[in-house]
Amino acid sequence: MSLPVQLPVEPMLARTAASIPAGLWYEPKWDGFRCLVFRDNDDVQLISRNGRDLSAYFPEVVAAVLENLPPRCVLDGELIVINGSRLDFGKLSERIHPAASRVRMLAATWPASFVAWDLLALDDTALLSTPFNQRRAALERALAHSDAPIFLTPITTDLDVAREWFDAFEGAGLDGVVAKAPDGEYLPGQRAMIKIKHKREADVVVGGYRLHKNSTAERPLLGSLQLGLFGDGVLHFVGVSAAFPDATRASLADMLGQLTLSPAAAHPWSAVEVAGRRPGAISRWSTELRETQLIDPLLVCSVGYEHMEGTRFRHTTRFLRWRPDRQPESCTFDQLDEVVSFDLDVILGRS
């Protein structure tokens, strides 16, 4: 490719804020795969946040880029999969598959879309140092005649509208709101944007743990807690909590080691054969069964989370505090927030 912005280039990143700041421009925060699109006439590359070429996994998006985007351009945005009226990150994750035949089948069954929000280059002009408000105007012109599955993300300068988006759009599977300075340059690899995401708490049962990669027989170190919630009388594995100060990993490993069950002991997870409900199971992200120490499920802790993906926490949770006052059986799915649904077509302008 002979574009004015060449690979490798890192996407501009965002730092976290607790609330939506005033005086900026606001966009919805999409829940998908971050993607830089490079098009040089018939040559198209879809590049992930970490520099991986995703083009082979999303052939329908490559075709849409050739159909809808200017002949020579570089865009920043997000790959998403739409399931009914909301985003589906699970279906999106399934698209990363080594078999070309399955990729073709999934492209037809669960086609992906690309939501654009920035323009890094157009024709022979690099726009990295161009203020964002000018880049946005150029992006709108570039996509003026584009059609699905290429979309332009909504934008507003109204703080009250951004707050409404933050509350309502979660019902369509979105993550929150991104705030940008209208005069800001595009700064690859720098946290020059602001993201505001949903935060919640839940009380969960600790059903097991894994040791840290630096753990030794002489000095065990906690790596992560394996968490569960009760539903229909069954303790379901729902995710992990892994961020602990190094100073406490040894004491936590010692405490949990005293609760470790022998291999022959009964545990709610020892008989679960479904990979999606068992901690440490093999998946597309992990090709080896990870060893989990099962413990007597007596401990309860509070964790912070953003949102759920089915019956699992979407991301690693944040350990907050122990809850010796809670009984494990009281930690059920009923405590989790139910988000009011919102039609994704309204956000994408398709209704």
Sine and cosine of phi, psi and omega as CSV:
sin_phi,cos_phi,sin_psi,cos_psi,sin_omega,cos_omega
0.00,0.00,0.57,-0.82,0.02,-1.00
-0.87,-0.49,0.66,0.75,-0.01,-1.00
-0.98,0.21,0.40,-0.92,0.00,-1.00
-0.94,0.35,-0.32,0.95,0.15,-0.99
-0.91,-0.42,0.89,-0.45,-0.14,-0.99
-0.95,-0.33,0.46,-0.89,0.16,-0.99
-0.95,0.32,0.52,-0.86,-0.02,1.00
-1.00,0.10,0.60,-0.80,0.10,-0.99
-0.62,-0.78,0.74,-0.68,0.02,-1.00
-1.00,0.08,0.61,-0.80,0.11,-0.99
-0.93,0.36,0.46,-0.89,0.10,-0.99
-0.94,0.34,0.65,-0.76,-0.11,-0.99
-0.95,-0.32,0.03,-1.00,-0.03,-1.00
-0.77,-0.64,0.55,-0.83,0.13,-0.99
-0.98,-0.19,0.42,-0.91,-0.10,-0.99
-1.00,0.04,0.63,-0.77,0.12,-0.99
-0.77,-0.64,0.44,-0.90,-0.04,-1.00
-0.98,0.19,-0.43,0.90,-0.03,-1.00
-0.60,-0.80,0.24,-0.97,-0.05,-1.00
-0.98,0.21,0.87,-0.48,-0.02,-1.00
-0.97,0.24,0.43,-0.90,-0.01,-1.00
-1.00,0.06,0.33,-0.94,0.16,-0.99
0.99,0.15,0.25,0.97,-0.01,-1.00
-0.86,-0.51,-0.03,-1.00,0.12,-0.99
-0.98,-0.20,0.55,-0.84,-0.20,-0.98
-0.78,-0.63,0.64,-0.77,0.06,-1.00
-0.74,-0.67,0.41,-0.91,0.16,-0.99
-0.91,0.41,0.50,-0.86,0.09,-1.00
-0.99,-0.14,0.92,-0.40,-0.08,-1.00
-0.99,0.14,0.50,-0.87,0.01,-1.00
-0.94,-0.34,1.00,0.01,-0.02,-1.00
-0.42,-0.91,-0.52,-0.85,0.07,-1.00
-0.97,-0.23,0.86,-0.50,0.09,-1.00
-0.86,0.51,0.66,-0.75,-0.13,-0.99
-0.49,-0.87,0.77,-0.64,0.19,-0.98
-0.99,-0.15,0.78,-0.63,0.00,-1.00
-0.97,-0.25,0.84,-0.55,0.07,-1.00
-0.92,-0.39,0.84,-0.54,0.09,-1.00
-0.79,-0.61,0.82,-0.57,0.12,-0.99
-0.80,-0.60,1.00,0.03,-0.09,-1.00
0.85,0.53,-0.92,-0.40,-0.07,-1.00
-1.00,0.07,-0.04,1.00,-0.03,-1.00
-0.99,-0.15,0.85,-0.52,-0.03,-1.00
-0.78,-0.63,0.70,-0.71,0.12,-0.99
-0.75,-0.67,0.72,-0.69,0.10,-0.99
-0.96,-0.29,0.92,-0.40,-0.14,-0.99
-0.92,-0.40,0.77,-0.63,-0.03,-1.00
-0.98,0.22,0.09,-1.00,0.00,-1.00
-0.85,0.53,-0.60,0.80,-0.03,-1.00
-1.00,-0.08,0.26,0.97,0.10,-0.99
1.00,0.01,0.13,0.99,0.00,-1.00
-0.99,0.17,0.66,-0.75,0.03,-1.00
-0.99,0.14,0.90,-0.43,-0.04,-1.00
-0.99,-0.15,0.07,1.00,-0.15,-0.99
-0.84,0.54,-0.66,0.75,-0.06,-1.00
-0.92,0.39,-0.42,0.91,-0.03,-1.00
-1.00,0.08,-0.28,0.96,-0.06,-1.00
-0.74,-0.67,0.89,0.46,-0.04,-1.00
-0.89,0.46,-0.50,0.87,0.00,-1.00
-0.94,0.33,-0.49,0.87,0.06,-1.00
-0.96,0.27,-0.62,0.78,0.09,-1.00
-0.85,0.53,-0.71,0.70,0.03,-1.00
-0.89,0.46,-0.63,0.78,0.01,-1.00
-0.92,0.38,-0.59,0.81,0.06,-1.00
-0.88,0.47,-0.71,0.71,0.02,-1.00
-0.89,0.45,-0.52,0.85,-0.04,-1.00
-0.99,0.14,-0.51,0.86,-0.23,-0.97
-0.89,-0.46,-0.42,0.91,-0.12,-0.99
-0.99,-0.11,0.37,-0.93,0.08,-1.00
-0.83,0.56,0.46,-0.89,-0.09,-1.00
-0.85,0.53,-0.52,0.85,-0.03,-1.00
-0.70,-0.72,0.94,-0.33,-0.08,-1.00
-0.29,-0.96,0.30,-0.95,0.13,-0.99
-0.74,-0.68,0.83,-0.56,-0.03,-1.00
-0.85,-0.53,0.42,-0.91,0.11,-0.99
-0.90,-0.44,0.62,-0.78,0.01,-1.00
0.01,-1.00,-0.49,-0.87,-0.13,-0.99
-0.64,-0.77,0.70,-0.71,0.18,-0.98
-1.00,0.08,0.74,-0.67,-0.01,-1.00
-0.69,-0.72,0.32,-0.95,0.18,-0.98
-0.85,-0.52,0.76,-0.65,-0.02,-1.00
-0.98,-0.18,0.81,-0.59,0.04,-1.00
-0.85,-0.53,0.98,-0.18,-0.06,-1.00
0.93,0.37,-0.90,-0.44,-0.06,-1.00
-0.96,-0.29,0.27,0.96,-0.04,-1.00
-0.52,-0.85,0.19,-0.98,0.08,-1.00
-0.97,0.26,0.46,-0.89,0.02,-1.00
-0.71,-0.70,0.99,-0.12,-0.03,-1.00
-0.93,0.36,-0.52,0.85,0.04,-1.00
-0.87,0.48,-0.73,0.69,0.04,-1.00
-0.90,0.43,-0.59,0.81,0.05,-1.00
-0.89,0.45,-0.68,0.73,-0.02,-1.00
-0.89,0.46,-0.54,0.84,0.00,-1.00
-0.90,0.43,-0.32,0.95,-0.05,-1.00
-0.95,0.32,-0.32,0.95,0.03,-1.00
-1.00,0.08,1.00,-0.02,-0.11,-0.99
-0.65,-0.76,0.66,-0.75,-0.07,-1.00
-0.95,0.30,-0.36,0.93,-0.06,-1.00
-1.00,0.07,0.86,-0.50,-0.01,-1.00
-0.88,0.48,-0.58,0.82,-0.01,-1.00
-0.90,0.43,-0.63,0.78,0.03,-1.00
-0.95,0.32,-0.60,0.80,0.06,-1.00
-0.85,0.52,-0.70,0.72,0.01,-1.00
-0.90,0.44,-0.65,0.76,0.01,-1.00
-0.90,0.43,-0.71,0.71,0.00,-1.00
-0.93,0.37,-0.56,0.83,0.04,-1.00
-0.89,0.47,-0.53,0.85,0.03,-1.00
-0.99,0.11,-0.58,0.81,-0.08,-1.00
-0.99,0.12,-0.71,0.70,-0.01,-1.00
-0.79,-0.61,0.94,0.33,-0.05,-1.00
-0.90,0.43,0.56,-0.83,0.02,-1.00
-1.00,-0.04,0.31,-0.95,0.09,-1.00
-0.81,-0.59,0.28,-0.96,0.08,-1.00
-0.85,-0.53,0.82,-0.57,0.06,-1.00
-0.96,-0.26,0.89,-0.46,-0.05,-1.00
-1.00,-0.06,0.60,-0.80,0.08,-1.00
-0.67,-0.75,-0.04,1.00,0.03,-1.00
-0.43,-0.90,0.43,-0.90,-0.02,-1.00
-0.82,-0.57,0.90,-0.43,-0.08,-1.00
-1.00,-0.08,-0.44,0.90,-0.01,-1.00
-0.37,-0.93,0.53,-0.85,0.04,-1.00
-0.57,-0.82,0.81,-0.59,-0.07,-1.00
0.83,0.56,-0.86,-0.50,-0.02,-1.00
-0.98,-0.19,0.23,0.97,-0.11,-0.99
-0.93,-0.37,0.84,-0.54,0.16,-0.99
-0.99,0.13,0.69,-0.72,-0.10,-0.99
-0.92,-0.40,0.22,0.98,-0.07,-1.00
-0.86,0.51,-0.61,0.79,-0.02,-1.00
-1.00,-0.03,0.03,1.00,0.03,-1.00
-0.98,0.19,0.69,-0.72,0.01,-1.00
-0.82,0.57,0.52,-0.85,-0.07,-1.00
-0.85,0.52,-0.63,0.78,-0.03,-1.00
-0.88,0.47,-0.55,0.84,0.06,-1.00
-0.97,0.25,-0.61,0.79,0.05,-1.00
-0.90,0.44,-0.64,0.77,0.01,-1.00
-0.89,0.45,-0.69,0.72,0.02,-1.00
-0.88,0.47,-0.66,0.75,0.02,-1.00
-0.92,0.39,-0.60,0.80,0.03,-1.00
-0.91,0.42,-0.66,0.75,0.02,-1.00
-0.89,0.46,-0.64,0.77,0.05,-1.00
-0.92,0.39,-0.65,0.76,-0.04,-1.00
-0.91,0.42,-0.52,0.85,-0.04,-1.00
-0.97,-0.25,0.25,0.97,-0.09,-1.00
-0.85,0.52,-0.53,0.85,-0.05,-1.00
-0.91,-0.42,0.27,0.96,0.01,-1.00
-0.98,0.21,0.34,-0.94,-0.03,-1.00
-0.70,-0.72,0.22,-0.97,0.04,-1.00
-0.81,0.58,0.64,-0.77,0.23,0.97
-0.99,-0.11,0.45,0.89,0.12,-0.99
-0.98,-0.19,0.81,-0.59,-0.05,-1.00
-0.77,-0.64,0.43,-0.90,0.12,-0.99
-0.97,-0.26,0.81,-0.59,-0.04,-1.00
-0.92,0.40,0.59,-0.81,0.09,-1.00
-0.90,0.43,0.37,-0.93,0.04,-1.00
-0.54,-0.84,0.52,-0.85,0.05,-1.00
-0.55,-0.83,0.46,-0.89,0.12,-0.99
-0.97,-0.24,0.02,1.00,-0.08,-1.00
-1.00,-0.06,0.89,-0.45,-0.03,-1.00
-0.88,0.47,-0.62,0.79,0.00,-1.00
-0.91,0.42,-0.63,0.78,0.06,-1.00
-0.90,0.43,-0.67,0.75,0.03,-1.00
-0.87,0.50,-0.64,0.77,0.03,-1.00
-0.91,0.41,-0.61,0.79,0.06,-1.00
-0.90,0.43,-0.68,0.73,0.05,-1.00
-0.86,0.51,-0.69,0.72,-0.03,-1.00
-0.84,0.55,-0.67,0.74,-0.02,-1.00
-0.98,0.20,-0.70,0.72,-0.17,-0.99
-0.99,0.13,-0.64,0.77,-0.16,-0.99
-0.95,0.32,-0.29,0.96,0.05,-1.00
-0.87,0.49,-0.47,0.88,0.02,-1.00
-0.92,0.39,-0.22,0.98,0.09,-1.00
-0.97,-0.24,0.12,0.99,0.06,-1.00
1.00,-0.09,0.17,0.99,0.00,-1.00
-0.99,0.11,0.30,-0.95,-0.19,-0.98
-1.00,-0.03,-0.41,0.91,-0.12,-0.99
0.42,-0.91,-0.69,-0.73,-0.06,-1.00
-0.69,-0.72,0.57,-0.82,0.12,-0.99
-0.92,-0.40,0.72,-0.69,0.03,-1.00
-0.92,-0.39,0.67,-0.74,-0.06,-1.00
-0.71,-0.70,0.57,-0.82,0.08,-1.00
-0.97,0.23,0.79,-0.61,-0.04,-1.00
-0.89,0.46,-0.42,0.91,0.00,-1.00
-0.98,-0.20,0.20,0.98,-0.09,-1.00
-0.98,0.20,0.60,-0.80,0.13,-0.99
-0.98,0.20,0.26,-0.96,0.12,-0.99
-1.00,0.05,0.90,-0.43,-0.12,-0.99
-0.91,-0.42,1.00,-0.09,-0.06,-1.00
-0.83,0.56,0.74,-0.67,0.07,-1.00
0.98,0.22,-0.13,0.99,-0.02,-1.00
-0.99,-0.17,0.52,-0.86,0.00,-1.00
-1.00,0.06,0.97,0.25,-0.10,-1.00
-0.99,-0.17,-0.05,1.00,0.09,-1.00
-0.95,-0.31,0.14,-0.99,0.02,-1.00
-0.82,-0.57,0.76,-0.65,0.05,-1.00
-0.90,-0.44,0.67,-0.74,0.03,-1.00
-0.85,-0.53,0.91,-0.41,-0.10,-1.00
-0.90,-0.44,0.34,-0.94,0.02,-1.00
-0.95,0.31,0.67,-0.74,0.02,-1.00
-0.77,-0.63,0.72,-0.69,0.00,-1.00
-0.66,-0.75,0.21,-0.98,0.07,-1.00
-0.82,-0.57,0.48,-0.88,0.09,-1.00
-0.54,-0.84,0.54,-0.84,0.13,-0.99
-1.00,-0.07,0.82,-0.58,-0.12,-0.99
-0.77,-0.64,0.34,-0.94,0.03,-1.00
-1.00,-0.06,0.68,-0.73,0.10,-1.00
-1.00,-0.01,0.94,-0.35,-0.05,-1.00
-0.98,-0.21,-0.13,0.99,-0.01,-1.00
0.00,-1.00,-0.06,-1.00,0.01,-1.00
-0.41,-0.91,0.31,-0.95,0.14,-0.99
-0.85,-0.52,0.52,-0.85,0.04,-1.00
-0.99,0.12,0.47,-0.88,0.00,-1.00
-0.93,0.37,0.44,-0.90,0.00,-1.00
-0.88,0.47,-0.41,0.91,0.02,-1.00
-1.00,-0.07,0.12,0.99,-0.02,-1.00
-0.94,0.34,0.56,-0.83,0.07,-1.00
-0.78,-0.63,0.24,-0.97,0.03,-1.00
-0.89,0.45,-0.55,0.83,0.00,-1.00
-0.97,0.23,-0.53,0.85,-0.04,-1.00
-0.66,-0.75,0.99,0.12,0.02,-1.00
-0.90,0.43,0.63,-0.78,0.03,-1.00
-0.78,-0.63,0.71,-0.70,0.02,-1.00
-0.94,0.35,0.72,-0.69,0.12,-0.99
-0.99,-0.16,-0.79,0.61,-0.02,-1.00
-0.40,-0.92,0.45,-0.89,0.14,-0.99
-1.00,-0.05,0.65,-0.76,0.06,-1.00
-0.98,-0.19,0.84,-0.54,-0.24,-0.97
-0.94,-0.33,0.50,-0.87,0.02,-1.00
-0.64,-0.77,0.37,-0.93,0.13,-0.99
-0.73,-0.69,0.55,-0.84,0.01,-1.00
-1.00,0.07,0.68,-0.74,0.12,-0.99
-0.53,-0.85,0.82,-0.57,-0.05,-1.00
0.83,0.56,0.58,0.81,0.06,-1.00
0.98,0.19,0.06,1.00,-0.03,-1.00
-0.92,-0.40,0.67,-0.75,0.06,-1.00
-1.00,0.08,0.94,-0.33,-0.03,-1.00
-1.00,-0.08,0.69,-0.73,0.12,-0.99
-0.95,0.32,0.79,-0.61,-0.09,-1.00
-0.83,-0.55,-0.11,0.99,0.02,-1.00
0.51,-0.86,-0.24,-0.97,-0.09,-1.00
-0.71,-0.70,0.28,-0.96,0.18,-0.98
-0.75,-0.66,0.82,-0.58,-0.22,-0.98
-0.76,-0.65,-0.20,0.98,-0.09,-1.00
-1.00,-0.02,0.98,-0.21,0.01,-1.00
-0.76,-0.65,0.55,-0.83,0.09,-1.00
-0.87,0.49,0.61,-0.79,0.00,-1.00
-0.84,0.54,-0.53,0.85,-0.06,-1.00
-0.92,0.40,-0.38,0.93,-0.06,-1.00
-0.97,-0.25,-0.12,0.99,-0.07,-1.00
-0.90,0.44,-0.61,0.79,-0.01,-1.00
-0.93,0.37,-0.72,0.70,-0.02,-1.00
-0.91,0.41,-0.59,0.80,0.03,-1.00
-0.93,0.37,-0.65,0.76,0.04,-1.00
-0.89,0.46,-0.62,0.78,0.02,-1.00
-0.91,0.41,-0.70,0.72,-0.01,-1.00
-0.89,0.46,-0.72,0.70,-0.04,-1.00
-0.95,0.30,-0.52,0.86,0.02,-1.00
-0.88,0.48,-0.49,0.87,0.02,-1.00
-0.95,0.31,-0.27,0.96,0.02,-1.00
-0.97,-0.23,-0.01,1.00,-0.07,-1.00
-0.89,0.45,0.71,-0.70,0.02,-1.00
-1.00,-0.01,0.51,-0.86,0.08,-1.00
-0.93,0.36,0.36,-0.93,-0.03,-1.00
-0.83,0.55,-0.49,0.87,-0.06,-1.00
-1.00,0.08,-0.17,0.98,-0.07,-1.00
-0.96,0.29,0.48,-0.87,0.01,-1.00
-0.96,0.26,0.66,-0.75,0.06,-1.00
-0.54,-0.84,0.59,-0.81,-0.02,-1.00
-0.83,0.56,-0.45,0.89,-0.04,-1.00
-0.99,-0.10,-0.21,0.98,-0.08,-1.00
-0.93,0.36,-0.44,0.90,-0.03,-1.00
-0.99,-0.16,-0.03,1.00,-0.04,-1.00
-0.98,0.18,0.88,-0.48,-0.05,-1.00
-0.98,-0.18,-0.24,0.97,0.00,-1.00
-0.97,0.26,0.86,-0.51,-0.13,-0.99
-0.86,0.51,-0.57,0.82,-0.07,-1.00
-0.94,0.34,-0.18,0.98,-0.04,-1.00
-0.90,-0.43,0.09,1.00,-0.05,-1.00
-0.91,-0.42,0.76,-0.65,0.00,-1.00
-0.91,0.41,0.63,-0.78,0.06,-1.00
0.98,0.18,0.18,0.98,-0.08,-1.00
-0.95,0.31,0.37,-0.93,0.06,-1.00
-0.93,0.36,0.66,-0.75,0.02,-1.00
-0.55,-0.84,-0.05,-1.00,0.03,-1.00
-0.92,0.39,-0.32,0.95,0.00,-1.00
-1.00,-0.08,-0.30,0.95,-0.04,-1.00
-0.65,-0.76,0.85,-0.53,-0.07,-1.00
-1.00,-0.10,-0.01,1.00,0.01,-1.00
-0.82,-0.58,0.61,-0.79,0.06,-1.00
-0.94,0.33,0.87,-0.49,-0.05,-1.00
-1.00,0.05,0.72,-0.69,-0.08,-1.00
-0.95,0.32,0.80,-0.60,0.03,-1.00
-0.86,-0.51,0.77,-0.64,0.09,-1.00
-1.00,0.05,0.91,-0.40,0.01,-1.00
-0.99,0.12,0.67,-0.74,-0.01,-1.00
-0.83,-0.56,0.29,-0.96,0.10,-1.00
-0.87,0.49,0.89,-0.46,-0.14,-0.99
-0.97,0.26,0.96,0.29,-0.03,-1.00
-0.94,-0.34,-0.38,0.92,-0.09,-1.00
-1.00,0.06,0.62,-0.78,0.06,-1.00
-0.83,-0.56,0.67,-0.74,0.09,-1.00
-0.67,-0.74,0.34,-0.94,0.11,-0.99
-0.99,-0.12,0.68,-0.73,0.04,-1.00
-0.77,-0.64,0.46,-0.89,0.12,-0.99
-0.99,-0.13,0.67,-0.75,0.01,-1.00
-0.60,-0.80,0.25,-0.97,-0.02,-1.00
-0.99,-0.15,-0.83,0.56,0.09,-1.00
-0.29,-0.96,0.13,-0.99,-0.06,-1.00
-0.99,-0.17,0.43,-0.90,0.20,-0.98
-0.84,-0.54,0.99,-0.13,-0.15,-0.99
0.93,0.36,-0.86,-0.52,0.02,-1.00
-0.97,-0.25,0.32,0.95,-0.02,-1.00
-0.84,-0.55,0.49,-0.87,0.17,-0.99
-0.93,0.37,0.73,-0.68,-0.08,-1.00
-0.90,0.43,-0.62,0.78,0.00,-1.00
-0.81,-0.58,0.16,-0.99,0.14,-0.99
-0.85,0.52,0.73,-0.68,-0.04,-1.00
-0.99,0.12,0.23,-0.97,0.03,-1.00
-0.96,-0.26,0.87,-0.50,0.05,-1.00
-0.92,0.39,0.74,-0.67,-0.02,-1.00
-0.93,-0.36,-0.78,0.62,-0.08,-1.00
-0.19,-0.98,0.38,-0.93,0.15,-0.99
-0.98,0.17,0.50,-0.87,0.00,-1.00
-0.82,-0.58,0.97,0.24,0.01,-1.00
-0.92,0.40,-0.22,0.98,-0.01,-1.00
-1.00,0.07,-0.11,0.99,-0.05,-1.00
-0.97,-0.23,0.65,-0.76,0.13,-0.99
-1.00,0.09,0.66,-0.75,-0.04,-1.00
-0.82,0.58,-0.65,0.76,-0.06,-1.00
-0.90,0.44,-0.31,0.95,-0.01,-1.00
-0.99,0.14,-0.14,0.99,-0.04,-1.00
-1.00,-0.01,1.00,-0.01,-0.08,-1.00
-0.88,-0.47,0.17,-0.99,0.04,-1.00
-0.91,0.41,-0.33,0.94,-0.06,-1.00
-0.88,0.47,-0.41,0.91,-0.03,-1.00
-0.97,0.26,-0.27,0.96,-0.08,-1.00
-0.97,0.23,0.58,-0.81,0.02,-1.00
-0.91,0.41,0.64,-0.77,0.17,-0.99
-0.97,-0.23,0.89,-0.46,-0.06,-1.00
-0.99,0.12,0.71,-0.70,0.05,-1.00
-0.93,0.38,0.78,-0.63,-0.08,-1.00
-0.92,0.39,0.46,-0.89,0.01,-1.00
-0.61,-0.79,0.65,-0.76,-0.10,-0.99
-0.97,0.24,0.89,-0.46,-0.01,-1.00
-0.88,0.47,-0.50,0.87,0.00,-1.00
-0.87,0.50,-0.52,0.85,0.02,-1.00
-0.91,0.41,-0.66,0.75,-0.01,-1.00
-0.92,0.39,-0.65,0.76,-0.04,-1.00
-1.00,0.09,-0.03,1.00,0.02,-1.00
0.95,0.30,0.47,0.88,-0.03,-1.00
-0.99,-0.15,-0.08,1.00,-0.03,-1.00
-0.98,-0.19,0.00,0.00,0.00,0.00
